[in-house]
Every structure is written in structure tokens, then in C-alpha cells.
Amino acid sequence: MSGTLRICDVLRQCRTDALCSAFLARCTNAPDPDGVQKAFHAFLHELSLITPQNTDSVTVAMAHTEQSDHVYAVHAGDPMRHGFELVPWAETLGYFADRESIAQFGPEYFTAAVLFEMTYFGFSEEAVRKKRQEWFG
């Protein structure tokens, strides 16, 4: 699909300092902001080593509500919005990125929200895998 952007493409286009600032702005209740910042930079490095899995049926978009701005995944042919905090990172990096959301919110803000969702259960894929195992066996 020519002209499409995947999450990994948007991530590569982001300025790291702006991305980090946007991510930290979502971590308002973090007891150790410096620790979160260090973990985030390590997480970005880990993501750079992952080969994205092309997932041609899922798009990530962003919406504004009264409470917050949030990201969600939409599967082709399914109008339901889905979370993706338990999805393997290689798969999420291969999801399509909604161009309208990027235009509306900006690439760093949009990507920070995606990364926040990806790290909801921790900054390691092992933590995400354990949570997925705990919930779904």
C-alpha cells in the first residue's frame, strides 16, 4: 500500500526531545520523572532494534474527549475501537498510523500517546508478555 505510514515510520520521523517531552507530559502521576525519562530512552533504543511486523488490517488513530486525548486501534471491517497495550511491540510498530490524527495532533504528540499505550504495563516487553499471560493464559 503505497503512501501509507506505519507507526514505526512516524516514530522515525519524530524529534526525540519533543517525543520525550510529550511522553513525560502523560506521566503526571509518576513518582520518579527522571527514572521515567531514563526508562523511556532505553525503551526507544529497544524499539529501534525491533523489526516491525506488517499488520495490514489495523490502523491506530487518536481522538479527543473531555477527559483526555487517547489512541485506539481499529481493525479493518470492525468499527469497534480497541486498546493495544497487550499487543507485542513488533506488531504495534507495524500498524498503520492514521494520517488525519497525525495532522490534527502532530507526530510527536500522536506517537507519544501510542508509546504510552504500549508501555502501560511497563517498559519491557517481558512485563507486557507477563500481563498478557496473566489475563489470557
ROVOBA-640616 format. One record per atom (N, C-alpha, C): residue in one letter; x, y, z. Coordinates in steps of 0.05 Angstrom, whole numbers, plus 32768, in hexadecimal, padded with zeros to 4 digits. Layout:
N
type->A px->X py->Y pz->Z
...
***
This chain:
137
type->M px->8011 py->7FE8 pz->8000
type->M px->8000 py->8000 pz->8000
type->M px->8012 py->8019 pz->8000
type->S px->8015 py->8025 pz->7FE9
type->S px->8026 py->803C pz->7FE7
type->S px->801A py->8054 pz->7FF5
type->G px->802B py->8065 pz->7FFF
type->G px->8022 py->807E pz->800C
type->G px->8017 py->807A pz->8028
type->T px->801A py->8062 pz->8033
type->T px->8010 py->805D pz->804E
type->T px->8027 py->8061 pz->8062
type->L px->8020 py->8068 pz->807A
type->L px->8033 py->806B pz->808F
type->L px->802D py->8055 pz->80A4
type->R px->8042 py->804A pz->80AE
type->R px->803F py->8037 pz->80C4
type->R px->8049 py->8045 pz->80DD
type->I px->8042 py->803A pz->80F4
type->I px->804B py->8046 pz->810D
type->I px->8069 py->8049 pz->810E
type->C px->8078 py->8035 pz->8104
type->C px->8095 py->8036 pz->8104
type->C px->809F py->804E pz->80F3
type->D px->8091 py->8054 pz->80DD
type->D px->8099 py->806A pz->80CC
type->D px->8095 py->8085 pz->80DA
type->V px->807F py->8088 pz->80E8
type->V px->8079 py->80A1 pz->80F6
type->V px->808E py->80A4 pz->810D
type->L px->8094 py->808E pz->811B
type->L px->80A7 py->808F pz->8130
type->L px->80C3 py->8099 pz->8126
type->R px->80CB py->808F pz->810F
type->R px->80E5 py->8097 pz->8104
type->R px->80E5 py->80B4 pz->80FC
type->Q px->80CE py->80C0 pz->80F6
type->Q px->80CD py->80DC pz->80EE
type->Q px->80CC py->80EF pz->8106
type->C px->80C8 py->80E5 pz->811D
type->C px->80C5 py->80F6 pz->8135
type->C px->80E0 py->8100 pz->813F
type->R px->80DF py->8119 pz->8149
type->R px->80F7 py->8124 pz->8157
type->R px->80F6 py->8117 pz->8173
type->T px->810C py->810B pz->817C
type->T px->810D py->80FD pz->8195
type->T px->8107 py->810F pz->81AD
type->D px->8111 py->8127 pz->81AD
type->D px->810C py->8139 pz->81C4
type->D px->80EE py->8140 pz->81C6
type->A px->80E1 py->8146 pz->81AF
type->A px->80C5 py->814C pz->81AF
type->A px->80B4 py->8134 pz->81B6
type->L px->80BC py->811D pz->81AD
type->L px->80AE py->8104 pz->81B3
type->L px->80B0 py->80FE pz->81D1
type->C px->80C8 py->8101 pz->81DC
type->C px->80CB py->80FC pz->81F9
type->C px->80BB py->810F pz->8209
type->S px->80BA py->8129 pz->8202
type->S px->80AA py->813D pz->8210
type->S px->808C py->8135 pz->820F
type->A px->8083 py->812E pz->81F8
type->A px->8067 py->8127 pz->81F5
type->A px->8060 py->810E pz->8205
type->F px->8073 py->80FA pz->8206
type->F px->806E py->80E2 pz->8215
type->F px->806D py->80E9 pz->8233
type->L px->8081 py->80F8 pz->823D
type->L px->8082 py->80FF pz->8259
type->L px->806A py->810F pz->8262
type->A px->805F py->811F pz->8250
type->A px->8047 py->812E pz->8257
type->A px->802F py->811C pz->825D
type->R px->8030 py->8103 pz->8252
type->R px->801B py->80EF pz->8258
type->R px->801F py->80E1 pz->8273
type->C px->8037 py->80E4 pz->827E
type->C px->803E py->80D6 pz->8296
type->C px->803C py->80E8 pz->82AF
type->T px->8025 py->80F5 pz->82B1
type->T px->8022 py->8109 pz->82C6
type->T px->8023 py->80FE pz->82E2
type->N px->801D py->80E4 pz->82E6
type->N px->801D py->80D8 pz->8301
type->N px->8036 py->80C8 pz->8306
type->A px->804A py->80CA pz->82F5
type->A px->8063 py->80BA pz->82F9
type->A px->8072 py->80C4 pz->8312
type->P px->8079 py->80B1 pz->8324
type->P px->8087 py->80B9 pz->833C
type->P px->80A4 py->80C1 pz->8337
type->D px->80AF py->80B8 pz->8320
type->D px->80CB py->80BE pz->831A
type->D px->80CE py->80C6 pz->82FC
type->P px->80C8 py->80DF pz->82F5
type->P px->80C9 py->80E8 pz->82D9
type->P px->80E5 py->80E2 pz->82CC
type->D px->80FB py->80E6 pz->82DB
type->D px->8115 py->80E0 pz->82CF
type->D px->8118 py->80C3 pz->82C8
type->G px->810E py->80B1 pz->82DA
type->G px->810E py->8095 pz->82D4
type->G px->80FE py->808E pz->82BC
type->V px->80E7 py->809B pz->82B9
type->V px->80D5 py->8096 pz->82A2
type->V px->80E4 py->809F pz->8288
type->Q px->80F1 py->80B6 pz->828A
type->Q px->80FF py->80C0 pz->8272
type->Q px->8115 py->80AD pz->826A
type->K px->8125 py->80A2 pz->827D
type->K px->813A py->808F pz->8276
type->K px->812E py->8076 pz->826B
type->A px->8119 py->806C pz->8277
type->A px->810C py->8054 pz->826D
type->A px->8100 py->8058 pz->8251
type->F px->80F6 py->8070 pz->824C
type->F px->80EB py->8076 pz->8231
type->F px->8101 py->8076 pz->821C
type->H px->8118 py->8082 pz->8222
type->H px->812E py->8082 pz->820F
type->H px->8138 py->8065 pz->8209
type->A px->8139 py->8055 pz->821E
type->A px->8141 py->8039 pz->821A
type->A px->812C py->802A pz->8209
type->F px->8112 py->8030 pz->820E
type->F px->80FC py->8025 pz->81FE
type->F px->80FF py->802D pz->81E1
type->L px->8105 py->8046 pz->81DB
type->L px->8108 py->804F pz->81C0
type->L px->811F py->8040 pz->81B2
type->H px->8134 py->803C pz->81C1
type->H px->814B py->802D pz->81B5
type->H px->8142 py->8010 pz->81AF
type->E px->8133 py->8004 pz->81C2
type->E px->812A py->7FE8 pz->81BE
type->E px->8118 py->7FE7 pz->81A5
type->L px->8106 py->7FFB pz->81A2
type->L px->80F4 py->7FFB pz->818A
type->L px->8104 py->7FFD pz->8171
type->S px->811A py->800B pz->8171
type->S px->812A py->800F pz->8159
type->S px->8137 py->7FF4 pz->8150
type->L px->8138 py->7FE1 pz->8161
type->L px->8144 py->7FC7 pz->815B
type->L px->812F py->7FB2 pz->8151
type->I px->8116 py->7FBA pz->8153
type->I px->8100 py->7FA7 pz->814C
type->I px->80F9 py->7FAA pz->812E
type->T px->80F5 py->7F94 pz->8121
type->T px->80EB py->7F94 pz->8106
type->T px->80CD py->7F94 pz->8107
type->P px->80C0 py->7FA9 pz->80FD
type->P px->80A3 py->7FAB pz->80FD
type->P px->8096 py->7F94 pz->80ED
type->Q px->8080 py->7F8B pz->80F8
type->Q px->8070 py->7F76 pz->80EA
type->Q px->805A py->7F85 pz->80DA
type->N px->805A py->7F82 pz->80C0
type->N px->8045 py->7F90 pz->80B0
type->N px->802A py->7F84 pz->80B7
type->T px->8019 py->7F95 pz->80C1
type->T px->7FFE py->7F8D pz->80C8
type->T px->7FEB py->7F9E pz->80B7
type->D px->7FE3 py->7F93 pz->80A1
type->D px->7FD4 py->7FA3 pz->808D
type->D px->7FB7 py->7FA7 pz->8094
type->S px->7FAE py->7F9E pz->80AB
type->S px->7F91 py->7FA0 pz->80B1
type->S px->7F8B py->7FB2 pz->80C9
type->V px->7F9F py->7FBF pz->80D4
type->V px->7F9B py->7FCF pz->80EC
type->V px->7FA6 py->7FEB pz->80E8
type->T px->7F96 py->7FFF pz->80F0
type->T px->7F9F py->801B pz->80F0
type->T px->7F9C py->8027 pz->810B
type->V px->7FAF py->8037 pz->8114
type->V px->7FAE py->8045 pz->812D
type->V px->7FA6 py->8062 pz->8127
type->A px->7F92 py->806B pz->8136
type->A px->7F88 py->8086 pz->8134
type->A px->7F87 py->8093 pz->8150
type->M px->7F82 py->80AD pz->8150
type->M px->7F81 py->80BB pz->816A
type->M px->7F67 py->80CC pz->816A
type->A px->7F5C py->80CE pz->8182
type->A px->7F43 py->80DD pz->8185
type->A px->7F46 py->80EF pz->819E
type->H px->7F38 py->8105 pz->819D
type->H px->7F37 py->8118 pz->81B4
type->H px->7F1C py->8114 pz->81C2
type->T px->7F1D py->8111 pz->81DC
type->T px->7F05 py->8110 pz->81EC
type->T px->7F07 py->8126 pz->8202
type->E px->7EF3 py->8129 pz->8211
type->E px->7EF4 py->813D pz->8227
type->E px->7F09 py->8136 pz->823B
type->Q px->7F0D py->811C pz->8240
type->Q px->7F21 py->8113 pz->8254
type->Q px->7F3E py->8114 pz->824A
type->S px->7F42 py->810C pz->8231
type->S px->7F5D py->810A pz->8227
type->S px->7F5E py->8105 pz->8209
type->D px->7F75 py->8104 pz->81FE
type->D px->7F7A py->80FB pz->81E3
type->D px->7F83 py->80DE pz->81E5
type->H px->7F78 py->80CC pz->81D6
type->H px->7F7F py->80B0 pz->81D8
type->H px->7F82 py->80A3 pz->81BC
type->V px->7F93 py->808F pz->81BB
type->V px->7F97 py->8080 pz->81A3
type->V px->7F88 py->8066 pz->81A4
type->Y px->7F82 py->805B pz->818D
type->Y px->7F74 py->8042 pz->818C
type->Y px->7F7A py->8034 pz->8171
type->A px->7F76 py->801A pz->8170
type->A px->7F7A py->800B pz->8158
type->A px->7F5F py->8004 pz->814C
type->V px->7F5E py->8005 pz->8131
type->V px->7F46 py->7FFD pz->8123
type->V px->7F4E py->7FE7 pz->810F
type->H px->7F41 py->7FD1 pz->8110
type->H px->7F46 py->7FBB pz->80FE
type->H px->7F35 py->7FBE pz->80E6
type->A px->7F40 py->7FB8 pz->80CE
type->A px->7F31 py->7FBB pz->80B5
type->A px->7F17 py->7FAB pz->80B7
type->G px->7F01 py->7FB8 pz->80AF
type->G px->7EE7 py->7FAB pz->80AF
type->G px->7ED9 py->7FA9 pz->80CB
type->D px->7EE6 py->7FB5 pz->80DF
type->D px->7EDB py->7FB4 pz->80FB
type->D px->7EDA py->7FD1 pz->8105
type->P px->7EC3 py->7FDC pz->8109
type->P px->7EC0 py->7FF8 pz->8111
type->P px->7EC8 py->7FFD pz->812F
type->M px->7ECC py->7FE7 pz->813E
type->M px->7ED3 py->7FEA pz->815A
type->M px->7EEF py->7FF5 pz->815E
type->R px->7EF3 py->8005 pz->8173
type->R px->7F0D py->800F pz->817A
type->R px->7F19 py->7FFB pz->818E
type->H px->7F33 py->7FF5 pz->818B
type->H px->7F40 py->7FE2 pz->819C
type->H px->7F59 py->7FEE pz->81A8
type->G px->7F60 py->7FE6 pz->81C0
type->G px->7F79 py->7FED pz->81CC
type->G px->7F8F py->7FDA pz->81C1
type->F px->7FA8 py->7FE2 pz->81C4
type->F px->7FBD py->7FD1 pz->81BA
type->F px->7FD4 py->7FCE pz->81CE
type->E px->7FCF py->7FD3 pz->81E8
type->E px->7FE3 py->7FD3 pz->81FC
type->E px->7FEF py->7FB7 pz->8200
type->L px->7FE1 py->7FA2 pz->81F8
type->L px->7FEB py->7F87 pz->81FC
type->L px->7FF5 py->7F7A pz->81E2
type->V px->7FF6 py->7F89 pz->81CD
type->V px->7FFF py->7F7F pz->81B3
type->V px->801D py->7F7F pz->81B2
type->P px->802A py->7F6A pz->81A7
type->P px->8047 py->7F6B pz->81A4
type->P px->8050 py->7F84 pz->8195
type->W px->8067 py->7F8F pz->819E
type->W px->8070 py->7FA8 pz->8193
type->W px->8076 py->7FA7 pz->8176
type->A px->8080 py->7F91 pz->816B
type->A px->8086 py->7F8F pz->814F
type->A px->806D py->7F92 pz->813F
type->E px->8057 py->7F87 pz->8149
type->E px->803D py->7F89 pz->813B
type->E px->8033 py->7FA6 pz->813C
type->T px->8034 py->7FB3 pz->8153
type->T px->802B py->7FCF pz->8155
type->T px->803B py->7FE1 pz->8143
type->L px->8055 py->7FDD pz->8142
type->L px->8066 py->7FEE pz->8130
type->L px->805E py->7FEB pz->8113
type->G px->8052 py->7FD4 pz->810C
type->G px->804A py->7FD0 pz->80F0
type->G px->802D py->7FD9 pz->80EA
type->Y px->801F py->7FE2 pz->80FE
type->Y px->8004 py->7FEC pz->80F9
type->Y px->8005 py->8006 pz->80E8
type->F px->7FF0 py->800B pz->80D9
type->F px->7FEE py->8024 pz->80CA
type->F px->7FE9 py->803A pz->80DD
type->A px->7FF3 py->8052 pz->80D7
type->A px->7FEE py->806A pz->80E6
type->A px->7FDA py->807B pz->80D7
type->D px->7FC5 py->8084 pz->80E4
type->D px->7FB1 py->8095 pz->80D8
type->D px->7FBC py->80B1 pz->80D2
type->R px->7FBD py->80B7 pz->80B8
type->R px->7FC9 py->80D1 pz->80B0
type->R px->7FB9 py->80E9 pz->80BB
type->E px->7F9F py->80E7 pz->80BC
type->E px->7F8F py->80FD pz->80C7
type->E px->7F96 py->8102 pz->80E4
type->S px->7F9A py->80ED pz->80F3
type->S px->7FA1 py->80F1 pz->8110
type->S px->7FBD py->80FE pz->8112
type->I px->7FCF py->80F6 pz->8101
type->I px->7FEA py->8102 pz->8102
type->I px->7FE9 py->811F pz->80FB
type->A px->7FD9 py->8126 pz->80E6
type->A px->7FD5 py->8142 pz->80DE
type->A px->7FC8 py->8152 pz->80F4
type->Q px->7FB4 py->8147 pz->8101
type->Q px->7FA6 py->8155 pz->8116
type->Q px->7FB6 py->815A pz->812F
type->F px->7FC5 py->8145 pz->8138
type->F px->7FD2 py->8146 pz->8152
type->F px->7FF0 py->814B pz->8150
type->G px->7FFC py->8146 pz->8138
type->G px->8019 py->8148 pz->8135
type->G px->8026 py->812D pz->8139
type->P px->803C py->8128 pz->812B
type->P px->8048 py->810D pz->812C
type->P px->8053 py->8106 pz->8148
type->E px->805F py->8119 pz->8156
type->E px->806A py->8112 pz->8171
type->E px->8054 py->810C pz->8185
type->Y px->8040 py->811D pz->8185
type->Y px->802A py->8119 pz->8198
type->Y px->801B py->80FF pz->8193
type->F px->8016 py->80F9 pz->8179
type->F px->8008 py->80E1 pz->8171
type->F px->801A py->80C9 pz->8179
type->T px->8033 py->80CA pz->8172
type->T px->8045 py->80B3 pz->8177
type->T px->8049 py->80AF pz->8195
type->A px->804B py->80C4 pz->81A4
type->A px->804E py->80C2 pz->81C1
type->A px->8036 py->80B3 pz->81CD
type->A px->801E py->80B9 pz->81C3
type->A px->8006 py->80AB pz->81CD
type->A px->8007 py->808E pz->81C6
type->V px->8011 py->8087 pz->81AE
type->V px->8014 py->806B pz->81A5
type->V px->8027 py->805D pz->81B8
type->L px->803E py->806A pz->81BD
type->L px->8053 py->805D pz->81CE
type->L px->8049 py->805B pz->81EB
type->F px->803A py->806E pz->81F4
type->F px->802E py->806D pz->820F
type->F px->801C py->8054 pz->8211
type->E px->800C py->804F pz->81FD
type->E px->7FFB py->8038 pz->81FC
type->E px->800B py->801E pz->81FC
type->M px->8021 py->801E pz->81EC
type->M px->8032 py->8007 pz->81EA
type->M px->803F py->8000 pz->8205
type->T px->8045 py->8014 pz->8215
type->T px->8054 py->8010 pz->822E
type->T px->8041 py->8012 pz->8246
type->Y px->8028 py->800F pz->8242
type->Y px->8014 py->8011 pz->8258
type->Y px->801B py->7FFE pz->826F
type->F px->8025 py->7FE6 pz->8268
type->F px->802C py->7FD2 pz->827C
type->F px->8049 py->7FD0 pz->8282
type->G px->8059 py->7FE3 pz->8277
type->G px->8076 py->7FE3 pz->827D
type->G px->8086 py->7FE9 pz->8264
type->F px->80A0 py->7FEF pz->8269
type->F px->80B2 py->7FF6 pz->8254
type->F px->80C1 py->7FDE pz->8248
type->S px->80B9 py->7FC6 pz->824F
type->S px->80C5 py->7FAE pz->8243
type->S px->80AF py->7F9D pz->8236
type->E px->80B7 py->7F91 pz->8221
type->E px->80A3 py->7F80 pz->8213
type->E px->809D py->7F67 pz->8225
type->E px->80B0 py->7F60 pz->8236
type->E px->80AC py->7F4A pz->8248
type->E px->8095 py->7F50 pz->825B
type->A px->8094 py->7F69 pz->8265
type->A px->807E py->7F71 pz->8277
type->A px->8063 py->7F70 pz->8269
type->V px->8063 py->7F78 pz->8250
type->V px->804A py->7F77 pz->8240
type->V px->8042 py->7F59 pz->823B
type->R px->8056 py->7F49 pz->8235
type->R px->8051 py->7F2C pz->8230
type->R px->8045 py->7F1F pz->8249
type->K px->8051 py->7F26 pz->8260
type->K px->8047 py->7F1A pz->827A
type->K px->802A py->7F23 pz->827F
type->K px->8024 py->7F3C pz->827A
type->K px->8008 py->7F45 pz->827E
type->K px->7FF5 py->7F37 pz->826B
type->R px->7FFD py->7F34 pz->8252
type->R px->7FED py->7F26 pz->823E
type->R px->7FE8 py->7F09 pz->8247
type->Q px->7FFD py->7EFC pz->8251
type->Q px->7FFC py->7EE1 pz->825B
type->Q px->7FE9 py->7EDF pz->8273
type->E px->7FEB py->7EF2 pz->8285
type->E px->7FDA py->7EF3 pz->829D
type->E px->7FBD py->7EF6 pz->8295
type->W px->7FB7 py->7F06 pz->8282
type->W px->7F9B py->7F0B pz->827A
type->W px->7F8F py->7EF6 pz->8268
type->F px->7FA0 py->7EEC pz->8256
type->F px->7F95 py->7EDA pz->8241
type->F px->7FA0 py->7EBD pz->8242
type->G px->7FB3 py->7EB8 pz->8254
type->G px->7FBE py->7E9E pz->8256
type->G px->7FD2 py->7E96 pz->8241
***
